[in-house]
Amino acid sequence: MRQGPGGALFANFVVADAVGPLGSVVDQGYGMELGAALPIGAGGHVRLRGDFGFSIYGLERIHYCGYGCRVSSTLTTANSIFYGGIGPEIVFGSGGVRPYVHGSVGMSWFVTSSSVDDNDGYGPYLETTNFSDTVFSWRVGGGVRVAMGDGPVFLDLGVTHHDNQLATYLTRGDIVDNPDGTVSMYPNRSDADMLSFQMGVSIAVH
């Protein structure tokens, strides 16, 4: 017999669509999200939810070749948004299909970083943060969890609106390497809202 909603642990793959001014300068983003929800009332239907995630919305690679291409390296620059928050979640139903809504307040970190990889399969060996900005954010969303069999595992499908307020950020092409060896950056400043779509798994915890 399936128990009530209780608590939950979840992990989701995220597809993010920028909206408003941010959507005019960046493409879709892709990332991951992890979180947990603890019951605080109404038999587990009211929870306190916390989550952390990221989305990479721009990726730029430059390949370098030296000594007749016997030595090669790749410079990768990633534009990312890391976010986290805490707030209430309300779950409707206790059976195999459980719709839910949630809201949270927290922070979003816009960061552009570059790393050098020597293409030997061991990952980057040099990395630096080129630019970053941290802003207050709030999110509202909802979705549905559908049981996968009689166990505690649910398919989790959801959508969330991210209100990131006014942020300063870089996009692909905003870092320019000058002929004299210096670097110029051309940051953007605007509202930086997103609409993210989540698909993953949720594990009921009692």
Buried (B, 14 or more C-beta within 10 A) or exposed (E): EEEBBBBBBBBBEBBBBBBBBBBEBBBEBBBBBBBBBBBBEEEBBBBBBBBEBBBBBBBBEEEEEEEEEEEBBBBBBBBBBBBBBEBBBBBEBBEEEBBBBBBBEBEBBBBBBBBBBBEEEEEBEEEEEBBBBEBEBBBBBBBBBEBEEEEBBBEBBBEBBBBBEEBBBBBBEBBEEEEEEEEEEEBBEBBBBBBBBBEBBBBBBE
